[in-house]
Amino acid sequence: MPKTDKEITSEIVCAFLHAWGGEGKKTPNSGELLVLVQDVFKTVCSLKDTSG
């Protein structure tokens, strides 16, 4: 069963946050996180639309 756009988005965002959270780095605030999730989701959806 293929992954949904939401599942792909959550995996990408989680990987990004894990990489971002290095020593001494500031984690994103809730507003930045919301924009990140929205942008990644929009991008994932647009990739599906152009692959067909």
PDBQT receptor file of N, H, CA, C and O in Angstrom, charges set to zero:
ATOM      1  N   MET A   1       0.846  -1.174   0.000  1.00  0.00    +0.000 N 
ATOM      2  CA  MET A   1       0.000   0.000   0.000  1.00  0.00    +0.000 C 
ATOM      3  C   MET A   1       0.897   1.244   0.000  1.00  0.00    +0.000 C 
ATOM      4  O   MET A   1       1.752   1.391   0.872  1.00  0.00    +0.000 OA
ATOM      5  N   PRO A   2       0.704   2.126  -0.963  1.00  0.00    +0.000 N 
ATOM      6  CA  PRO A   2       1.544   3.334  -1.016  1.00  0.00    +0.000 C 
ATOM      7  C   PRO A   2       1.237   4.279   0.143  1.00  0.00    +0.000 C 
ATOM      8  O   PRO A   2       0.132   4.291   0.687  1.00  0.00    +0.000 OA
ATOM      9  N   LYS A   3       2.224   5.049   0.494  1.00  0.00    +0.000 N 
ATOM     10  H   LYS A   3       3.121   5.039   0.053  1.00  0.00    +0.000 HD
ATOM     11  CA  LYS A   3       2.061   6.024   1.577  1.00  0.00    +0.000 C 
ATOM     12  C   LYS A   3       1.218   7.200   1.091  1.00  0.00    +0.000 C 
ATOM     13  O   LYS A   3       1.237   7.561  -0.085  1.00  0.00    +0.000 OA
ATOM     14  N   THR A   4       0.488   7.778   2.023  1.00  0.00    +0.000 N 
ATOM     15  H   THR A   4       0.473   7.484   2.979  1.00  0.00    +0.000 HD
ATOM     16  CA  THR A   4      -0.314   8.955   1.695  1.00  0.00    +0.000 C 
ATOM     17  C   THR A   4       0.579  10.195   1.671  1.00  0.00    +0.000 C 
ATOM     18  O   THR A   4       1.708  10.172   2.162  1.00  0.00    +0.000 OA
ATOM     19  N   ASP A   5       0.062  11.265   1.099  1.00  0.00    +0.000 N 
ATOM     20  H   ASP A   5      -0.855  11.284   0.701  1.00  0.00    +0.000 HD
ATOM     21  CA  ASP A   5       0.807  12.532   1.081  1.00  0.00    +0.000 C 
ATOM     22  C   ASP A   5       1.093  13.014   2.501  1.00  0.00    +0.000 C 
ATOM     23  O   ASP A   5       2.154  13.578   2.768  1.00  0.00    +0.000 OA
ATOM     24  N   LYS A   6       0.148  12.791   3.409  1.00  0.00    +0.000 N 
ATOM     25  H   LYS A   6      -0.714  12.333   3.193  1.00  0.00    +0.000 HD
ATOM     26  CA  LYS A   6       0.343  13.203   4.804  1.00  0.00    +0.000 C 
ATOM     27  C   LYS A   6       1.460  12.406   5.460  1.00  0.00    +0.000 C 
ATOM     28  O   LYS A   6       2.252  12.961   6.222  1.00  0.00    +0.000 OA
ATOM     29  N   GLU A   7       1.531  11.100   5.170  1.00  0.00    +0.000 N 
ATOM     30  H   GLU A   7       0.888  10.649   4.551  1.00  0.00    +0.000 HD
ATOM     31  CA  GLU A   7       2.595  10.270   5.745  1.00  0.00    +0.000 C 
ATOM     32  C   GLU A   7       3.960  10.686   5.216  1.00  0.00    +0.000 C 
ATOM     33  O   GLU A   7       4.925  10.776   5.975  1.00  0.00    +0.000 OA
ATOM     34  N   ILE A   8       4.039  10.939   3.922  1.00  0.00    +0.000 N 
ATOM     35  H   ILE A   8       3.255  10.866   3.305  1.00  0.00    +0.000 HD
ATOM     36  CA  ILE A   8       5.302  11.384   3.323  1.00  0.00    +0.000 C 
ATOM     37  C   ILE A   8       5.717  12.723   3.916  1.00  0.00    +0.000 C 
ATOM     38  O   ILE A   8       6.885  12.930   4.247  1.00  0.00    +0.000 OA
ATOM     39  N   THR A   9       4.753  13.628   4.046  1.00  0.00    +0.000 N 
ATOM     40  H   THR A   9       3.805  13.459   3.777  1.00  0.00    +0.000 HD
ATOM     41  CA  THR A   9       5.039  14.940   4.631  1.00  0.00    +0.000 C 
ATOM     42  C   THR A   9       5.574  14.807   6.052  1.00  0.00    +0.000 C 
ATOM     43  O   THR A   9       6.553  15.461   6.408  1.00  0.00    +0.000 OA
ATOM     44  N   SER A  10       4.942  13.969   6.861  1.00  0.00    +0.000 N 
ATOM     45  H   SER A  10       4.146  13.438   6.571  1.00  0.00    +0.000 HD
ATOM     46  CA  SER A  10       5.392  13.826   8.245  1.00  0.00    +0.000 C 
ATOM     47  C   SER A  10       6.791  13.231   8.319  1.00  0.00    +0.000 C 
ATOM     48  O   SER A  10       7.578  13.624   9.180  1.00  0.00    +0.000 OA
ATOM     49  N   GLU A  11       7.114  12.299   7.440  1.00  0.00    +0.000 N 
ATOM     50  H   GLU A  11       6.474  11.980   6.740  1.00  0.00    +0.000 HD
ATOM     51  CA  GLU A  11       8.458  11.722   7.429  1.00  0.00    +0.000 C 
ATOM     52  C   GLU A  11       9.510  12.766   7.047  1.00  0.00    +0.000 C 
ATOM     53  O   GLU A  11      10.581  12.831   7.651  1.00  0.00    +0.000 OA
ATOM     54  N   ILE A  12       9.196  13.571   6.050  1.00  0.00    +0.000 N 
ATOM     55  H   ILE A  12       8.326  13.518   5.559  1.00  0.00    +0.000 HD
ATOM     56  CA  ILE A  12      10.137  14.614   5.620  1.00  0.00    +0.000 C 
ATOM     57  C   ILE A  12      10.336  15.643   6.727  1.00  0.00    +0.000 C 
ATOM     58  O   ILE A  12      11.470  16.009   7.036  1.00  0.00    +0.000 OA
ATOM     59  N   VAL A  13       9.250  16.107   7.320  1.00  0.00    +0.000 N 
ATOM     60  H   VAL A  13       8.329  15.810   7.069  1.00  0.00    +0.000 HD
ATOM     61  CA  VAL A  13       9.346  17.122   8.375  1.00  0.00    +0.000 C 
ATOM     62  C   VAL A  13      10.110  16.568   9.584  1.00  0.00    +0.000 C 
ATOM     63  O   VAL A  13      10.954  17.259  10.156  1.00  0.00    +0.000 OA
ATOM     64  N   CYS A  14       9.816  15.331   9.970  1.00  0.00    +0.000 N 
ATOM     65  H   CYS A  14       9.131  14.769   9.506  1.00  0.00    +0.000 HD
ATOM     66  CA  CYS A  14      10.530  14.726  11.104  1.00  0.00    +0.000 C 
ATOM     67  C   CYS A  14      12.022  14.611  10.829  1.00  0.00    +0.000 C 
ATOM     68  O   CYS A  14      12.839  14.904  11.703  1.00  0.00    +0.000 OA
ATOM     69  N   ALA A  15      12.385  14.188   9.622  1.00  0.00    +0.000 N 
ATOM     70  H   ALA A  15      11.722  13.950   8.912  1.00  0.00    +0.000 HD
ATOM     71  CA  ALA A  15      13.806  14.088   9.272  1.00  0.00    +0.000 C 
ATOM     72  C   ALA A  15      14.474  15.458   9.284  1.00  0.00    +0.000 C 
ATOM     73  O   ALA A  15      15.605  15.605   9.748  1.00  0.00    +0.000 OA
ATOM     74  N   PHE A  16      13.765  16.455   8.771  1.00  0.00    +0.000 N 
ATOM     75  H   PHE A  16      12.846  16.336   8.394  1.00  0.00    +0.000 HD
ATOM     76  CA  PHE A  16      14.311  17.816   8.761  1.00  0.00    +0.000 C 
ATOM     77  C   PHE A  16      14.525  18.325  10.180  1.00  0.00    +0.000 C 
ATOM     78  O   PHE A  16      15.570  18.898  10.488  1.00  0.00    +0.000 OA
ATOM     79  N   LEU A  17      13.539  18.116  11.041  1.00  0.00    +0.000 N 
ATOM     80  H   LEU A  17      12.690  17.650  10.791  1.00  0.00    +0.000 HD
ATOM     81  CA  LEU A  17      13.657  18.581  12.423  1.00  0.00    +0.000 C 
ATOM     82  C   LEU A  17      14.769  17.854  13.159  1.00  0.00    +0.000 C 
ATOM     83  O   LEU A  17      15.478  18.459  13.963  1.00  0.00    +0.000 OA
ATOM     84  N   HIS A  18      14.926  16.579  12.897  1.00  0.00    +0.000 N 
ATOM     85  H   HIS A  18      14.350  16.088  12.244  1.00  0.00    +0.000 HD
ATOM     86  CA  HIS A  18      16.007  15.809  13.519  1.00  0.00    +0.000 C 
ATOM     87  C   HIS A  18      17.366  16.371  13.099  1.00  0.00    +0.000 C 
ATOM     88  O   HIS A  18      18.262  16.523  13.930  1.00  0.00    +0.000 OA
ATOM     89  N   ALA A  19      17.517  16.676  11.818  1.00  0.00    +0.000 N 
ATOM     90  H   ALA A  19      16.789  16.553  11.143  1.00  0.00    +0.000 HD
ATOM     91  CA  ALA A  19      18.774  17.236  11.319  1.00  0.00    +0.000 C 
ATOM     92  C   ALA A  19      18.994  18.659  11.832  1.00  0.00    +0.000 C 
ATOM     93  O   ALA A  19      20.133  19.053  12.085  1.00  0.00    +0.000 OA
ATOM     94  N   TRP A  20      17.922  19.430  11.988  1.00  0.00    +0.000 N 
ATOM     95  H   TRP A  20      16.997  19.109  11.782  1.00  0.00    +0.000 HD
ATOM     96  CA  TRP A  20      18.004  20.813  12.416  1.00  0.00    +0.000 C 
ATOM     97  C   TRP A  20      18.391  20.893  13.888  1.00  0.00    +0.000 C 
ATOM     98  O   TRP A  20      19.041  21.855  14.297  1.00  0.00    +0.000 OA
ATOM     99  N   GLY A  21      18.012  19.918  14.680  1.00  0.00    +0.000 N 
ATOM    100  H   GLY A  21      17.484  19.137  14.348  1.00  0.00    +0.000 HD
ATOM    101  CA  GLY A  21      18.166  19.995  16.123  1.00  0.00    +0.000 C 
ATOM    102  C   GLY A  21      19.560  19.740  16.652  1.00  0.00    +0.000 C 
ATOM    103  O   GLY A  21      19.718  19.223  17.758  1.00  0.00    +0.000 OA
ATOM    104  N   GLY A  22      20.564  20.089  15.888  1.00  0.00    +0.000 N 
ATOM    105  H   GLY A  22      20.436  20.509  14.989  1.00  0.00    +0.000 HD
ATOM    106  CA  GLY A  22      21.931  19.881  16.341  1.00  0.00    +0.000 C 
ATOM    107  C   GLY A  22      22.284  20.752  17.530  1.00  0.00    +0.000 C 
ATOM    108  O   GLY A  22      21.517  21.629  17.927  1.00  0.00    +0.000 OA
ATOM    109  N   GLU A  23      23.429  20.502  18.080  1.00  0.00    +0.000 N 
ATOM    110  H   GLU A  23      24.052  19.789  17.757  1.00  0.00    +0.000 HD
ATOM    111  CA  GLU A  23      23.868  21.210  19.278  1.00  0.00    +0.000 C 
ATOM    112  C   GLU A  23      23.927  22.718  19.052  1.00  0.00    +0.000 C 
ATOM    113  O   GLU A  23      24.525  23.190  18.085  1.00  0.00    +0.000 OA
ATOM    114  N   GLY A  24      23.306  23.456  19.948  1.00  0.00    +0.000 N 
ATOM    115  H   GLY A  24      22.821  23.073  20.733  1.00  0.00    +0.000 HD
ATOM    116  CA  GLY A  24      23.339  24.913  19.896  1.00  0.00    +0.000 C 
ATOM    117  C   GLY A  24      22.403  25.540  18.881  1.00  0.00    +0.000 C 
ATOM    118  O   GLY A  24      22.373  26.764  18.747  1.00  0.00    +0.000 OA
ATOM    119  N   LYS A  25      21.634  24.727  18.159  1.00  0.00    +0.000 N 
ATOM    120  H   LYS A  25      21.658  23.733  18.268  1.00  0.00    +0.000 HD
ATOM    121  CA  LYS A  25      20.713  25.281  17.168  1.00  0.00    +0.000 C 
ATOM    122  C   LYS A  25      19.337  25.476  17.791  1.00  0.00    +0.000 C 
ATOM    123  O   LYS A  25      18.877  24.664  18.594  1.00  0.00    +0.000 OA
ATOM    124  N   LYS A  26      18.703  26.555  17.406  1.00  0.00    +0.000 N 
ATOM    125  H   LYS A  26      19.077  27.214  16.753  1.00  0.00    +0.000 HD
ATOM    126  CA  LYS A  26      17.363  26.874  17.904  1.00  0.00    +0.000 C 
ATOM    127  C   LYS A  26      16.322  26.077  17.120  1.00  0.00    +0.000 C 
ATOM    128  O   LYS A  26      16.366  26.037  15.890  1.00  0.00    +0.000 OA
ATOM    129  N   THR A  27      15.398  25.451  17.818  1.00  0.00    +0.000 N 
ATOM    130  H   THR A  27      15.361  25.483  18.816  1.00  0.00    +0.000 HD
ATOM    131  CA  THR A  27      14.329  24.731  17.127  1.00  0.00    +0.000 C 
ATOM    132  C   THR A  27      13.282  25.727  16.636  1.00  0.00    +0.000 C 
ATOM    133  O   THR A  27      13.160  26.818  17.194  1.00  0.00    +0.000 OA
ATOM    134  N   PRO A  28      12.528  25.369  15.604  1.00  0.00    +0.000 N 
ATOM    135  CA  PRO A  28      11.538  26.308  15.063  1.00  0.00    +0.000 C 
ATOM    136  C   PRO A  28      10.392  26.533  16.044  1.00  0.00    +0.000 C 
ATOM    137  O   PRO A  28      10.011  25.642  16.804  1.00  0.00    +0.000 OA
ATOM    138  N   ASN A  29       9.857  27.746  16.004  1.00  0.00    +0.000 N 
ATOM    139  H   ASN A  29      10.167  28.469  15.387  1.00  0.00    +0.000 HD
ATOM    140  CA  ASN A  29       8.673  28.013  16.833  1.00  0.00    +0.000 C 
ATOM    141  C   ASN A  29       7.442  27.451  16.123  1.00  0.00    +0.000 C 
ATOM    142  O   ASN A  29       7.547  26.929  15.013  1.00  0.00    +0.000 OA
ATOM    143  N   SER A  30       6.292  27.557  16.755  1.00  0.00    +0.000 N 
ATOM    144  H   SER A  30       6.207  27.981  17.657  1.00  0.00    +0.000 HD
ATOM    145  CA  SER A  30       5.085  26.933  16.203  1.00  0.00    +0.000 C 
ATOM    146  C   SER A  30       4.695  27.530  14.851  1.00  0.00    +0.000 C 
ATOM    147  O   SER A  30       4.208  26.815  13.975  1.00  0.00    +0.000 OA
ATOM    148  N   GLY A  31       4.903  28.822  14.679  1.00  0.00    +0.000 N 
ATOM    149  H   GLY A  31       5.299  29.403  15.390  1.00  0.00    +0.000 HD
ATOM    150  CA  GLY A  31       4.580  29.451  13.398  1.00  0.00    +0.000 C 
ATOM    151  C   GLY A  31       5.479  28.959  12.283  1.00  0.00    +0.000 C 
ATOM    152  O   GLY A  31       5.012  28.684  11.178  1.00  0.00    +0.000 OA
ATOM    153  N   GLU A  32       6.776  28.845  12.570  1.00  0.00    +0.000 N 
ATOM    154  H   GLU A  32       7.155  29.068  13.468  1.00  0.00    +0.000 HD
ATOM    155  CA  GLU A  32       7.719  28.338  11.579  1.00  0.00    +0.000 C 
ATOM    156  C   GLU A  32       7.425  26.879  11.241  1.00  0.00    +0.000 C 
ATOM    157  O   GLU A  32       7.526  26.468  10.085  1.00  0.00    +0.000 OA
ATOM    158  N   LEU A  33       7.063  26.107  12.257  1.00  0.00    +0.000 N 
ATOM    159  H   LEU A  33       6.982  26.441  13.196  1.00  0.00    +0.000 HD
ATOM    160  CA  LEU A  33       6.758  24.697  12.048  1.00  0.00    +0.000 C 
ATOM    161  C   LEU A  33       5.511  24.532  11.176  1.00  0.00    +0.000 C 
ATOM    162  O   LEU A  33       5.478  23.674  10.294  1.00  0.00    +0.000 OA
ATOM    163  N   LEU A  34       4.506  25.341  11.417  1.00  0.00    +0.000 N 
ATOM    164  H   LEU A  34       4.533  26.038  12.133  1.00  0.00    +0.000 HD
ATOM    165  CA  LEU A  34       3.285  25.290  10.618  1.00  0.00    +0.000 C 
ATOM    166  C   LEU A  34       3.590  25.588   9.150  1.00  0.00    +0.000 C 
ATOM    167  O   LEU A  34       3.111  24.884   8.261  1.00  0.00    +0.000 OA
ATOM    168  N   VAL A  35       4.376  26.617   8.897  1.00  0.00    +0.000 N 
ATOM    169  H   VAL A  35       4.765  27.189   9.619  1.00  0.00    +0.000 HD
ATOM    170  CA  VAL A  35       4.733  26.973   7.520  1.00  0.00    +0.000 C 
ATOM    171  C   VAL A  35       5.549  25.852   6.877  1.00  0.00    +0.000 C 
ATOM    172  O   VAL A  35       5.348  25.535   5.704  1.00  0.00    +0.000 OA
ATOM    173  N   LEU A  36       6.457  25.256   7.629  1.00  0.00    +0.000 N 
ATOM    174  H   LEU A  36       6.620  25.513   8.581  1.00  0.00    +0.000 HD
ATOM    175  CA  LEU A  36       7.254  24.154   7.121  1.00  0.00    +0.000 C 
ATOM    176  C   LEU A  36       6.360  22.996   6.685  1.00  0.00    +0.000 C 
ATOM    177  O   LEU A  36       6.507  22.475   5.579  1.00  0.00    +0.000 OA
ATOM    178  N   VAL A  37       5.439  22.598   7.551  1.00  0.00    +0.000 N 
ATOM    179  H   VAL A  37       5.320  23.022   8.449  1.00  0.00    +0.000 HD
ATOM    180  CA  VAL A  37       4.540  21.483   7.234  1.00  0.00    +0.000 C 
ATOM    181  C   VAL A  37       3.690  21.816   6.009  1.00  0.00    +0.000 C 
ATOM    182  O   VAL A  37       3.530  20.977   5.122  1.00  0.00    +0.000 OA
ATOM    183  N   GLN A  38       3.150  23.018   5.955  1.00  0.00    +0.000 N 
ATOM    184  H   GLN A  38       3.279  23.699   6.676  1.00  0.00    +0.000 HD
ATOM    185  CA  GLN A  38       2.313  23.414   4.817  1.00  0.00    +0.000 C 
ATOM    186  C   GLN A  38       3.106  23.410   3.514  1.00  0.00    +0.000 C 
ATOM    187  O   GLN A  38       2.621  22.929   2.491  1.00  0.00    +0.000 OA
ATOM    188  N   ASP A  39       4.326  23.947   3.550  1.00  0.00    +0.000 N 
ATOM    189  H   ASP A  39       4.721  24.338   4.381  1.00  0.00    +0.000 HD
ATOM    190  CA  ASP A  39       5.151  24.003   2.343  1.00  0.00    +0.000 C 
ATOM    191  C   ASP A  39       5.550  22.611   1.862  1.00  0.00    +0.000 C 
ATOM    192  O   ASP A  39       5.517  22.327   0.665  1.00  0.00    +0.000 OA
ATOM    193  N   VAL A  40       5.926  21.749   2.798  1.00  0.00    +0.000 N 
ATOM    194  H   VAL A  40       5.953  21.980   3.770  1.00  0.00    +0.000 HD
ATOM    195  CA  VAL A  40       6.308  20.390   2.415  1.00  0.00    +0.000 C 
ATOM    196  C   VAL A  40       5.103  19.649   1.843  1.00  0.00    +0.000 C 
ATOM    197  O   VAL A  40       5.225  18.965   0.827  1.00  0.00    +0.000 OA
ATOM    198  N   PHE A  41       3.947  19.776   2.483  1.00  0.00    +0.000 N 
ATOM    199  H   PHE A  41       3.849  20.331   3.308  1.00  0.00    +0.000 HD
ATOM    200  CA  PHE A  41       2.745  19.104   1.990  1.00  0.00    +0.000 C 
ATOM    201  C   PHE A  41       2.386  19.591   0.587  1.00  0.00    +0.000 C 
ATOM    202  O   PHE A  41       2.056  18.788  -0.285  1.00  0.00    +0.000 OA
ATOM    203  N   LYS A  42       2.449  20.890   0.374  1.00  0.00    +0.000 N 
ATOM    204  H   LYS A  42       2.717  21.542   1.082  1.00  0.00    +0.000 HD
ATOM    205  CA  LYS A  42       2.133  21.448  -0.944  1.00  0.00    +0.000 C 
ATOM    206  C   LYS A  42       3.104  20.918  -2.002  1.00  0.00    +0.000 C 
ATOM    207  O   LYS A  42       2.698  20.613  -3.123  1.00  0.00    +0.000 OA
ATOM    208  N   THR A  43       4.373  20.811  -1.646  1.00  0.00    +0.000 N 
ATOM    209  H   THR A  43       4.703  21.059  -0.735  1.00  0.00    +0.000 HD
ATOM    210  CA  THR A  43       5.378  20.307  -2.570  1.00  0.00    +0.000 C 
ATOM    211  C   THR A  43       5.152  18.830  -2.887  1.00  0.00    +0.000 C 
ATOM    212  O   THR A  43       5.237  18.416  -4.043  1.00  0.00    +0.000 OA
ATOM    213  N   VAL A  44       4.863  18.040  -1.851  1.00  0.00    +0.000 N 
ATOM    214  H   VAL A  44       4.794  18.376  -0.912  1.00  0.00    +0.000 HD
ATOM    215  CA  VAL A  44       4.596  16.615  -2.066  1.00  0.00    +0.000 C 
ATOM    216  C   VAL A  44       3.396  16.442  -3.003  1.00  0.00    +0.000 C 
ATOM    217  O   VAL A  44       3.435  15.625  -3.924  1.00  0.00    +0.000 OA
ATOM    218  N   CYS A  45       2.362  17.193  -2.771  1.00  0.00    +0.000 N 
ATOM    219  H   CYS A  45       2.330  17.856  -2.023  1.00  0.00    +0.000 HD
ATOM    220  CA  CYS A  45       1.182  17.104  -3.628  1.00  0.00    +0.000 C 
ATOM    221  C   CYS A  45       1.487  17.519  -5.065  1.00  0.00    +0.000 C 
ATOM    222  O   CYS A  45       0.987  16.904  -6.007  1.00  0.00    +0.000 OA
ATOM    223  N   SER A  46       2.294  18.543  -5.235  1.00  0.00    +0.000 N 
ATOM    224  H   SER A  46       2.701  19.043  -4.470  1.00  0.00    +0.000 HD
ATOM    225  CA  SER A  46       2.616  19.009  -6.588  1.00  0.00    +0.000 C 
ATOM    226  C   SER A  46       3.476  17.997  -7.329  1.00  0.00    +0.000 C 
ATOM    227  O   SER A  46       3.379  17.896  -8.552  1.00  0.00    +0.000 OA
ATOM    228  N   LEU A  47       4.308  17.253  -6.629  1.00  0.00    +0.000 N 
ATOM    229  H   LEU A  47       4.387  17.335  -5.635  1.00  0.00    +0.000 HD
ATOM    230  CA  LEU A  47       5.121  16.224  -7.281  1.00  0.00    +0.000 C 
ATOM    231  C   LEU A  47       4.248  15.103  -7.821  1.00  0.00    +0.000 C 
ATOM    232  O   LEU A  47       4.514  14.566  -8.897  1.00  0.00    +0.000 OA
ATOM    233  N   LYS A  48       3.219  14.753  -7.085  1.00  0.00    +0.000 N 
ATOM    234  H   LYS A  48       3.004  15.189  -6.212  1.00  0.00    +0.000 HD
ATOM    235  CA  LYS A  48       2.295  13.717  -7.530  1.00  0.00    +0.000 C 
ATOM    236  C   LYS A  48       1.545  14.176  -8.779  1.00  0.00    +0.000 C 
ATOM    237  O   LYS A  48       1.295  13.380  -9.684  1.00  0.00    +0.000 OA
ATOM    238  N   ASP A  49       1.193  15.442  -8.827  1.00  0.00    +0.000 N 
ATOM    239  H   ASP A  49       1.397  16.089  -8.092  1.00  0.00    +0.000 HD
ATOM    240  CA  ASP A  49       0.433  15.977  -9.961  1.00  0.00    +0.000 C 
ATOM    241  C   ASP A  49       1.264  15.990 -11.243  1.00  0.00    +0.000 C 
ATOM    242  O   ASP A  49       0.702  15.850 -12.330  1.00  0.00    +0.000 OA
ATOM    243  N   THR A  50       2.579  16.154 -11.150  1.00  0.00    +0.000 N 
ATOM    244  H   THR A  50       3.035  16.268 -10.268  1.00  0.00    +0.000 HD
ATOM    245  CA  THR A  50       3.430  16.241 -12.338  1.00  0.00    +0.000 C 
ATOM    246  C   THR A  50       4.005  14.901 -12.746  1.00  0.00    +0.000 C 
ATOM    247  O   THR A  50       4.592  14.796 -13.824  1.00  0.00    +0.000 OA
ATOM    248  N   SER A  51       3.857  13.862 -11.920  1.00  0.00    +0.000 N 
ATOM    249  H   SER A  51       3.381  13.947 -11.045  1.00  0.00    +0.000 HD
ATOM    250  CA  SER A  51       4.475  12.580 -12.232  1.00  0.00    +0.000 C 
ATOM    251  C   SER A  51       3.616  11.703 -13.140  1.00  0.00    +0.000 C 
ATOM    252  O   SER A  51       4.099  10.705 -13.673  1.00  0.00    +0.000 OA
ATOM    253  N   GLY A  52       2.354  12.066 -13.318  1.00  0.00    +0.000 N 
ATOM    254  H   GLY A  52       1.961  12.877 -12.884  1.00  0.00    +0.000 HD
ATOM    255  CA  GLY A  52       1.431  11.231 -14.074  1.00  0.00    +0.000 C 
ATOM    256  C   GLY A  52       1.495  11.503 -15.519  1.00  0.00    +0.000 C 
ATOM    257  O   GLY A  52       0.774  10.878 -16.297  1.00  0.00    +0.000 OA
TER     258      GLY A  52
